Amino acid sequence: MTIKPLYPDFNEGSEPDEDPEIKEHPPVDLEGEFSNCLICGSNLEGSEQFQRLRVCLNCGFHYNIPARMRIEALIDPGTFIESHRWISSIDPLVFSPRVSYQVRVLNDQVRTGLSEAAVTGVGNIGGTPCAIIAIEFGFLGGSMGLVVGEKVARMIEESARQRLPVVTFANSGGARLQEGLLSLTQMAKTVVASKSLREHGLPMITVLANPSSGQILSSFASMSDIRIGEPGAHIAFASLGTLREVEETPYVGEHANAETMLSHGHLDMVVSRLEQRDQLALMLGLFEKGLKSDVGPRRRSIQYRPTRHDAWESVRLSRRSDRPKASNYIPLVFRNFVELHGDRYGADDAGVTIGIGHLGIFPVMVIAHERLSTGDDDVPGDDAITKSFTERFGYADLNRGGIGVSGFRKARRAATMAGDFGFPLVVMIDTPGPKLAVAEELNGLASEIAEMINVMLGIETPVVSVVVGEGGSEAALAFSVADRLLMMENTIFTPISPEAGAATELRDRARAPEVARSLRLTSYDAYYMGIADRLIAEPEGGANQNPTGAARALRQVLISEIGQLSKRNPRVLARQRRRRFRHIGEYSPQFRAAVRSELSSWTAAVGDRMRRVFGGGSQRETDEPTTEE
């Protein structure tokens, strides 16, 4: 039997190649239409997976799937209730270059069994009620006209009134040119509705199928909080045919598919249709409300009593290559963690991990800095900080673990989502500082740091930050603007690396241990100065000796802190957070003592350096008191 695509007339856009009055469009016989895979040639007859999901069992190619078939496959059986079913399009412009618009609509209504290109309703996915919007590609290429725009907007507004999350399945190949400017304005209509959904603190999750382009992609689909692409799907504003014509190459498709868009930060994940139901159920469960109200009285755990550690030893322990990183802590601390990707500006910084997971009974948003290894820093201790960059600048290579512009944007996106949906925010810090490069400066590094601080100060949700490794300079500060700042026992928090301080002030990198003690950068010092709120004990010998034990201690403290903060009004938390950083380090007796101690250490260090450079001086200069004395 010859292989036929489901909708051969709509591969590139919304217009059929042949006259619909001449060509007959009988209902699609899904059981008899395919016998062999279009890509690999494998036999599809009798494949339950293909019949249900339109996915080849052998090569995984995703064929177009009708909207109702998709809903039936992904929604809990018997739960879908369709809405606005019988609304259909008129011909507002009497547009008929070859065949009247009404005839085209009628033909597609007969062929697809739908009144329009959007199917809307409510149903359950994994037991979680949600609003469903599915676009039918077989109906005028899934283009958005007056009826589609109105159905989408009404469904989103209705979900806001009913406090339901929205799941959309986008599959569109062009514009509804037969409705002219009236069609174009539907983009703004659906964006308005999507904005109201976000204002109600409700999420929208969109699955982008092949193709997803044009007005639907550039309106409500891109307003989604989480975007999922299907494998190999064409996802771009322009259709594949248009891009091939503009770029004058037939190979442009690989630069506008789901996998490429994921790597450039425009998608959160690429998920096969075989796994979409489980993935959607997991995410909708994480977004469910009401968990906080189940929190009962909690016994306040006994806080760890800090003891002073040698500063340089803390520096060495915090930088060890075998010290647990975010990727080690996340699966041990959070359940059902779903990683999200992209900064939505064209990049996805692998050094910053964001996602949603359960911390005990709390669904939380997570931002974690993942210190990346370049292959030459996998040596514990001092060797890890004496590479080529150290020889040039006097401190560890910031670009090996620094946070760049895309990292700040990605983190800011997660922080904003946490505020929008009321997720407590947990931030794990392990960075030597911002990434230093001319390209980063031209992309607005300084502005991104300031904007990250601004967002962290303003979000109305509990925020807990924890330093799990090195807390370096401005990058660490931007991530540590929180209601509670926690530090693991053997971590540091410093405005400058000890090596840079020694090179700048003493012109001697070898004196970095001495400067480290003067910087008061240990967790104990941060706790004593009132910057850190709580310290977390590490296993004997450091977290690298027992990562599971360190993660267990971290998890217990985080649950305790989030439990306490979740009982407080989010707006009050945000006001108190701003007040806290407005008054931090005010001139108080404790602050005077800390400053006096630090000045004494620096005076001794500088005096010693001066004597070494200029000699001991005259007897009167060194020993005899003056009259003024």
N, C-alpha and C positions, 0 to 999 in steps of 0.2 A: 504493500500500500504506500502511496506517495505521502511524504511528510508535508504538512501544511501548518504554517503558523496560525495561532488563534485569530489574530486580526491583521491579515497581510496588508490591508489598505492604510494602516496607521503607524507604520514603522518610523517615519520621520516627522510627522506633524499631524495637524488636526484635519487636513483635507484628504479625502479619498482620491486615488488616481483615476478612477473610472466613474462614470455617471451612475449614481445610485438608482436612477429610474430604469436604467438598462440592465445593470448587474443585479442579480437576485442575491439577497442576503438571508438565507434560511437560518433558523436557530442552530447554534453550534452543537454538534454531537461530540461531546467530550470523550466518549468512550471509543468512537470510531475515527476521530480526527487524526490521531497520531499512532504510528506503529513503531517508528525508530526515532532515536534522538537526533535532533538537527545538528548537534555538535559532535558527538562521539559515535553515533550510529547504533548504539545499543538498543535492544528491543524494549519497548515501553509497554507492550501489551501485558495486562495482568498485574502491572505495578500499582499497588495500593498507594504508595507514596506519590506517584505521578498523578493518579486519579484524584487524590485529595488535595495536594499542594502544588501540582504542576512543576515538580522538581525532578530532574533526571537522577535516578538512583546511582548511576555509574559516575558521571562527570559533575553532577551538582548544578548543571545549568538551570537557571530560573526562567521559566516561560511566563508570559503574561497570564494572570489569573483573574477571572471576573470578580467584581467587588463582592457579590453575594457569596461566591464560593470561598473567598478569603475570609469573610466574616464567619461563615459556617465552620471553617477549619480552625480559626484562632479564638473564637469566643466560646465560653462555657456553653454546652448544649442546652437548648431550650430557654436561654436567658435573653436573647436579643429581641427587642421590641422596636420596630422601625417607626420613624416619625416623618412627617411631611412627604409621604410617599407619592401622592398623586399630583404634586405641583409640576407643571411642565412649561416649556418655553413657548413664547410667542415669536413673532417676527417683527420686532420694533422698527427696523429700518427698511422693511420690504426688500431685503438684500437677495438678489437672484441673478448672479452673473451667468450661470448655466442652468441651475436647478434651484427651485425655491427652497429657502431655508426650512420651511415647514415640512417639505418632502424629506429633506435630509434628517430632520428630527424624527419624523414618523418612521422612516426606514430603520434608524438606530433603536427606536423604541421597540419595534417588532423584533429586531435581531437580538437585542440584549435582554428584553423583558423588563427594562427600566423606563421610568418616565423622564429621567434626566441623568447626568453624569455623576451625581453624588448620591450615595446611600448614607442616610444618617439614622441614628437611633441610640438606645441605651442597652447595655448588657454587662455581663460579668466576664472578667478575665482572671482566672485563678481565684475566683471567689470575691474579687474586688469590683464593685459597681463602677462603671465608667461610661462616658459618652463616646460613641463611635462615629467617625466620618471616614467613608471609603470612597475614593474616586475611581470611576469606571473608565479605563482607557479605551474600551471599545465603543464608547459613546462620544462621537466627535472628538476622538483623541484625548478625552478627559479634560477638555478645555473648560475654562470658567466663564460662564455667561451670567445673566441676571439671576436665573434660578439657582445655579450652583452657588453663587456668592451669597444669596439670601438664605439658602438651606444651611450652608456652613456657618454663617453669622448667627442664625437662629439657634442652631445646635450648641454653639459655644456659649451663647448668652443663657440658654436654658440650663446648661451644665453649671454655669456660675450660680444660678439661682438654686439649683439642687445640690450644690457643693460636690460636684463630681469632677474627677480628672478627665481629660480628653485624650483619646488615642485616634490619630489620623493616619490613613494609608494613602499616600500621594502617588499618583500614576498619571502624569499629564504630559502631553507632547506638543502643546501649542496654545495659541490664543483663539478665542471665539470671535473671529473677525466679522462674522455676520451680524454681531450686535454692536460693533464699532466701539465708540468711546464709552457707551454704557457698560460694556464688558470690562473695559480697562478700569473703570472706577470701582469695580468689585474688589480689587486689590486693597484699596483703602478701607472699604467696608469690613473685610475680614480681619485686617490688621487692628482696626478699632475694637472689634469683638475680642480678638486675642489679647489685646492690652487690658481689657476689663477682666479677663480671666486671671491674668497675672496679678491684677490689683486685688483680687479676691483670695490670693494665695493658693491658687490651684494650678497644677502642672499640665502641660501639653506635651505629649510624646508623639513623634511622627516617624513613620516607617516610609522610606523613600524607595520606590520600586523602579524598574526600568521601563520607560524613561521617566525622570522627574525633571521637568524644565518649565520655562515660561512663567506665566503669571501666578500659578499656584505655588511654585517654588519660591518666587520672590515676594510672596505675601505671607499668608498664615503658616505655611509649612516652615519657613525660616524663622518665624516667631516662636517656634517650639523651644521648650527648655531642653529637651533631649532629642537628638536626631539619630536615627538608625538607618543605615543603608543596606540594601540587599546586595549580595556578591555580584560584582561586575556591572551593576546598574549605572546607566548614564545619568549623572546628576550635574546639571549645569543650567544656567539661565538660557543659553542658546541650544537649539536642537543639534543632534550629531551631524545632520546634513548641512546645517548652516555653518558649523565650526569647520567642517571639511572644506567647504567652499571658501571660507574666509582665510583659513590657514593654508589652503592649497596642498593638503596632504591627506591621504586616506587613513593615516595612523593616529589622528588626533584623539580618537576615542579613548585610548589608554591614558590620556592626560585629563580626562573629565569623568572618570568612573569613580565608583564608591571608594575603592581602596586608595586612590590618589587624593580624593577629598578628605579622607580620614587622616592621611599623613600631613595634609596642609591645614588641619585644625577645624574643618568645616562639619565634620561628623563626630559623634561620640563613639560609635562602634559600627562594625559591619557584622550583621547577624544573618545566618541562613534562615530561610523560611521554616526549616525543620525545627529550629530552636527558638523562633520568635515568641511562641506562646509562653514558654517557660521564662524567657527574658522579660517579657512584658509583665507577666504575673509577679515576678520578683520585684521589678521597679515600682509597680503600682502598690504592692504591699509595703514597700519602704515609704511611699508617699502618703500612706493612709494616716489619717489624723486620729486623735483620741488616745494615743498611747500615754501621753503625759498625764492625763487625768487619772490613770491607774496607779500613779506613783504614791505609795503610802509613806508614812514616817520612816526615815532612814536613820540607823544608828551611825553617828558621826565616827568615822574611822580614826584611829590614833595616828597622828601625823608623825612623820619621820623627824627625829631631832638631828639636825646637821652637825657635823664636826668638820673642822678646818682641814683642808687638804693642801699639799704643796701645789702652787700655781702651775709650775711647769709640768708636773706630773699630770695634772688635770688636762693641760693642753695636749700632751702626748696621748692620754687615754681617749680623749674626745675625737682625736684624728685617726685612731687606729683603723687600718683598712679592714680588719676583721670585726670591727664593732658593728652591731646590728644596725641596719638601715631601715628606711621606711618600708621597703618591700619585704623585710623580715617581720616587722611589727604588725603591718596591716592585717595579714591573715590570722595572726594570733590574738589580735585585740578586737577586730570587728568581724561580725558574722554577715553573711550574704552581701559581701562588698561588691558593688557594681562600679567599675572604673569608667569615668567619662573622659573624653578627649577633646582637645582643641581650644584655641583662644578666640575662635570665630573671626580672626584677622588674617588668617592664612598660615598659621603655624601651630605646632603641637610640641611644646617643650617637654622632652622626655625626663627632664630633671625635676619636674613638678607633677605629682600625681594628685588627681582629684577624683572624688567619687562619693557614693552614698552607701551606707551600711548600717548594721545594728550594733550599738554599743549597749550590751545588756538588753533592756527593753526599749531603749531610745533609738529611733532612726536619726542618724546624724550625717552631716556633710563633713567630708574629710579633705583637708589640704595637707599634703606631705611633700617635703623636699627630699628628693632621692639623689644623694651625692653620687655622681657618675664616676666610673673608673675608666681611665684611659689606657690601662695596661702597664703603665710605668710607676704606679703609685700603690701597688699591692704589697708593700713592705710595711710591717707595723713599726710604730715608734718614730724615731728621729729621721730615718731614711726616707720616710714618706713625705717629708717637707724640705728636702735639700736637693731638689731637682734643678733643672736648668733655669726655671723661672725664678727660683730663690737666688740663684747666682746673679741674676740681672737686677732684681727689684728688692731682694731682702726679705721676701715673705712667700708663703705657699702660693702656687698658681691658682688664682681666683677662677680662672676659666675652667679648671677641672671640676669645680662643683658650684660655681657661681650661678646666680639666677639672672637670666636675661629678660629682655622686654616681653617676649612671648610667655615666659614663665609667670611674670607679674600679671599679665592680662588673663592668663588661664586661671590663676589663683583668684583674681578679682571676680571673674565670672562665677566661680564656685561660691565665693563669699556672698555675692549678690543673690544667687539662687537660695542660699541658706536663709538670708533675710526675707526673701519673697515667700518662701514656703514654711517658715518657722522651724527649720531644722537647727538644732544646736550645731555649732561649728567647732570642730576639733582640728587644730593646726599642729603639725609636727615639723620642727625646725632642725635642719642640719645643713648649714651652708657657711662657707667662708666669707660670703658677701655678694655684691652684685657682680655680674659678668662684665669685665672691662674690655671693650673693643670699640673702635671707631664706628662700626656698623650699629652697635647697640646705642651709642650716643646719638647717631643720626635718626634712629627710630624712636627716640624720646625716653631714654632710660631714666633720667632724673624725674621727668613728669610722671612716669609709671610708678615709681617708688612713692611719690607724693600722693598719687591717686589711690594706691593700695592702702596707704595709711588712712586716707579720707574715708574710703569704703569701710574699712575695719572699724573705724570710730562710729560710723553711722548705722550699721545694720542692727535691727531690733530683734536679736536672738541671742541666746547664751553663747559666749565665745571662750574657749579654753585653748591656750597655746602651751606647748611643751617642747623644751629644747632637749632633743635626744642625742645630739652630737655637738657640733660646733655652731655656736650662735655668733655669726660674724657680721658686724657693722650694720649698715643701713638696711640690707636685705633682711637680716634677722629682726631688726626693729619693726619693719613693715609687717612681718608675719606675727609679731608678738603683741600687737595692740589688741588686748583681750580683757575679759573680765577677770580671768585668773591666768597667771603665768606660772607654769610649773617647769622645773628643771630636774633632769636625771642627775644623780649624785656626781658623776664624773664628767660633767659637761662644762662648757665655758660660754660666756656672753661678753663680748668685747667690742669696743668701737673701732679697733684696729688690731691687726695681728701683731703678736710680740716681735716677730722678725722685722716687720715694717717699722714698728716703734723704735727698735734698736738701731735700724739703719738710718732712720730720720733724725733721731735725737742724739744718738751716741756714736753714729757712724761706725758701728761695730755689730754686725749680725750675730756674732758669737755671744753677745750679751743679752740675747732674747730671753733666756730664763730669768734674768734679773728684771727686765722690763715687764715680764709676765706677772711677777709678784707686785710690781708697782701699779699695774693696771687694775688690780682687784677684779679679776675676770672669772674667778671660780664661782660655782653655784652657791657656795657658802657666802661669798662676798655679796652676790646679788640678793640673797635672802636677807643678809644683815642690813643692806642699804634699803630694803623695802621694795626692790624692783621685782624679785621673784616672790610669789605667794607661798610656794610649797615645794619642797624637795622630795624626790622619789629615790628611795634606797636601791642600790644595785647589788647584785650577787657579789660575793667575795671575789676580789680580783677584777671586777668590772663586768659590764654587761656582755662583753665578748666571751666571757667564760661560761655564761649560761643565758643565752638569748631568750629561751622559753621562760625562765624565771624572771628576767627583766620585763618581758612582755606581760607576764601575769601581774607583776606589781604595778606596771603602768596602767593596765586595764582596770584594776581595782580602784586606783586613785581617780582615773577619768570618770568612771561610773559614779563615784562619790561626788565629784565636783559638778558634773552635769546634773545629777539628781538635785543638788542644792540650788543650782542656778535656775533650773527649770520651774521651780516653785515661785519665782519672782516675775514681776511684770516686765515683758520685753522692752517696753519703752523706758521704764525706769532703769533697766540694765544699760541701755544705750546712753542715757543721760549720765549715769554714774561712771560709765567707762570714759566718757569725754571729760568729766570732772576729775577723774583719777589722773589722766595724763596731763590735764591742765596744771595740777598741783604737784605732780611727782617731782621729787628733788628740791622742794622748797627749802629755804634757808632755815633749818631747825637745828637744835642741839646735836642730834645724831648726824645731820648733814655736815655741821661744822667739824665734828670729830673725824668724820670720814675724810673731809677735805684736808684737815690738818695732818692726818696720818699719810695721805697720798703726797702732799707737798713735802713732807719730811723725807719720804723715800726718794722723790725726784731730786730734792736738793742734795741729798747725799750722793746720788748717782752722778749728777751734773758736776758737783764739787770734785768728786774723785776723778772725773774725766778731765776737768780743768787742770788739776794738779799734774796729771799724767802728761798733758799737752804743754803746759807753760812752766812746769817745775814747781818747786815748793815755795818760791818767793822769798822775800827778805825776812829777817827775824821779826821785824816790827809788824809785817803783814800777817805772819802766822801765829806769833806767840804773844806780843805785847798788846795789852788793851789800850785803846785810845782814850783821850780825855772824855769824849762823848760817852764811851762805854762806862 
